[in-house]
Amino acid sequence: MSLPRGIRNNNPLNIRRSKDQWKGLSDQQNDRSFFQFKSLEWGWRAAFYLLTRTYYHKYRLYTIRAIIRRWAPACENNTEAYIQNVARLTGIDPDKPLGIPSESPSVWMMVGVAMAIQENGLTSIDYFAMLRGWELCRQDV
């Protein structure tokens, strides 16, 4: 059985290709839609950067519902099902503020993992790569 696309690309949240030049990008970008990273750690770093810096600090999105409405728009996804699944997996109400990332790192990691499960399924998650990705992201603070 083939690995999910996000895992094959070392991009566990399936970050779409854009003009952004992420740290840790693979030299070859063969997927027309999604970035490919050198390792899962770099893919997780980008995911956490987007969640904590861009979505939380720049766009001021503080809840699962607000984040996922932007991350997985209805034109591409069943957004409400995505929201409910992340809320169920984390045990966090979709409308409850998640807290400041630096003060609630475990909450943000849970949200990231739940989103990765939604994107790739349960069996493909490397939790150690996720933790190393969080550390890479925090080093940039």
C-alpha positions as CSV (number, residue, x, y, z in Angstrom):
1,M,0.0,0.0,0.0
2,S,1.3,3.4,-0.9
3,L,1.8,6.1,1.7
4,P,-0.6,9.1,1.7
5,R,0.5,12.0,-0.5
6,G,1.3,14.3,2.4
7,I,3.6,11.8,3.9
8,R,5.3,11.0,0.6
9,N,5.9,14.7,0.2
10,N,7.1,15.1,3.9
11,N,4.3,17.6,4.1
12,P,1.9,16.3,6.7
13,L,-0.6,19.1,6.5
14,N,-0.5,19.3,2.7
15,I,0.7,22.9,2.4
16,R,-0.1,24.1,-1.1
17,R,2.6,25.3,-3.4
18,S,3.0,29.1,-3.5
19,K,5.7,31.7,-3.8
20,D,6.8,31.0,-0.3
21,Q,10.4,29.7,0.0
22,W,10.2,27.4,3.1
23,K,13.2,26.2,4.9
24,G,13.8,22.5,4.2
25,L,12.2,22.4,0.8
26,S,13.3,19.5,-1.4
27,D,15.5,20.5,-4.3
28,Q,13.0,18.8,-6.6
29,Q,9.4,19.9,-6.5
30,N,7.6,17.2,-8.6
31,D,4.1,17.6,-7.1
32,R,2.3,20.3,-9.0
33,S,-0.1,21.1,-6.1
34,F,1.8,20.6,-2.8
35,F,5.2,21.4,-1.5
36,Q,7.8,18.7,-0.9
37,F,10.2,18.9,2.0
38,K,13.5,17.2,2.6
39,S,12.1,15.4,5.7
40,L,9.0,15.3,7.8
41,E,10.6,17.5,10.4
42,W,10.8,20.3,7.9
43,G,7.2,19.7,6.8
44,W,6.1,19.9,10.4
45,R,8.1,23.0,10.9
46,A,6.3,24.7,8.0
47,A,2.9,23.5,9.3
48,F,3.6,24.9,12.8
49,Y,4.9,28.1,11.4
50,L,1.7,28.6,9.4
51,L,-0.5,27.6,12.4
52,T,1.2,29.6,15.1
53,R,2.8,32.6,13.2
54,T,0.6,33.2,10.2
55,Y,-2.8,31.9,11.4
56,Y,-2.6,32.9,15.0
57,H,-0.5,36.1,15.0
58,K,-1.1,37.5,11.5
59,Y,-4.7,36.5,10.8
60,R,-5.7,36.4,14.4
61,L,-7.4,33.0,14.1
62,Y,-7.8,31.6,17.6
63,T,-10.1,28.6,17.3
64,I,-10.2,25.3,15.5
65,R,-13.2,26.5,13.5
66,A,-11.5,29.7,12.4
67,I,-8.3,28.0,11.5
68,I,-9.8,25.2,9.5
69,R,-12.3,27.5,7.7
70,R,-9.3,29.2,6.2
71,W,-7.0,26.0,5.9
72,A,-9.7,23.8,4.3
73,P,-12.2,26.1,2.5
74,A,-15.6,24.7,1.5
75,C,-14.7,25.0,-2.2
76,E,-12.2,22.2,-1.7
77,N,-13.3,20.3,1.4
78,N,-16.1,19.3,3.6
79,T,-15.0,22.0,6.0
80,E,-17.5,21.3,8.8
81,A,-16.6,17.6,8.9
82,Y,-12.9,18.5,9.0
83,I,-13.6,20.9,11.9
84,Q,-15.7,18.3,13.8
85,N,-13.0,15.6,13.3
86,V,-10.2,17.8,14.6
87,A,-12.4,18.9,17.6
88,R,-13.2,15.2,18.3
89,L,-9.6,14.1,18.1
90,T,-8.2,16.9,20.3
91,G,-11.2,17.0,22.7
92,I,-11.3,20.8,22.2
93,D,-14.5,22.6,21.5
94,P,-14.2,24.0,17.9
95,D,-15.0,27.5,19.2
96,K,-12.8,27.6,22.2
97,P,-9.7,29.8,21.9
98,L,-6.6,27.7,21.7
99,G,-4.4,30.0,23.7
100,I,-1.0,31.6,23.0
101,P,1.2,29.0,21.2
102,S,4.2,29.7,23.4
103,E,2.1,29.2,26.5
104,S,0.0,26.2,25.2
105,P,2.4,24.2,23.0
106,S,0.7,20.9,23.6
107,V,-2.6,22.3,22.4
108,W,-1.1,23.5,19.2
109,M,0.7,20.2,18.6
110,M,-2.6,18.3,19.2
111,V,-4.3,20.5,16.6
112,G,-1.5,19.9,14.1
113,V,-1.5,16.2,14.6
114,A,-5.3,16.1,14.3
115,M,-5.1,18.0,11.1
116,A,-2.4,15.6,9.8
117,I,-4.6,12.7,10.7
118,Q,-7.5,14.3,8.7
119,E,-5.1,14.9,5.8
120,N,-3.3,11.5,5.8
121,G,-5.0,9.0,8.0
122,L,-4.0,7.7,11.5
123,T,-1.3,5.1,10.6
124,S,1.1,7.4,8.9
125,I,1.9,9.9,11.7
126,D,5.5,10.1,12.9
127,Y,5.1,11.8,16.3
128,F,8.9,12.1,16.9
129,A,9.2,14.0,13.5
130,M,6.3,16.2,14.7
131,L,8.1,17.1,17.9
132,R,11.3,17.8,16.1
133,G,9.4,20.0,13.7
134,W,7.9,21.9,16.6
135,E,11.4,22.5,18.0
136,L,12.6,23.7,14.6
137,C,9.7,26.2,14.4
138,R,10.4,27.4,18.0
139,Q,14.1,28.0,17.1
140,D,13.0,30.7,14.7
141,V,11.3,32.8,17.4
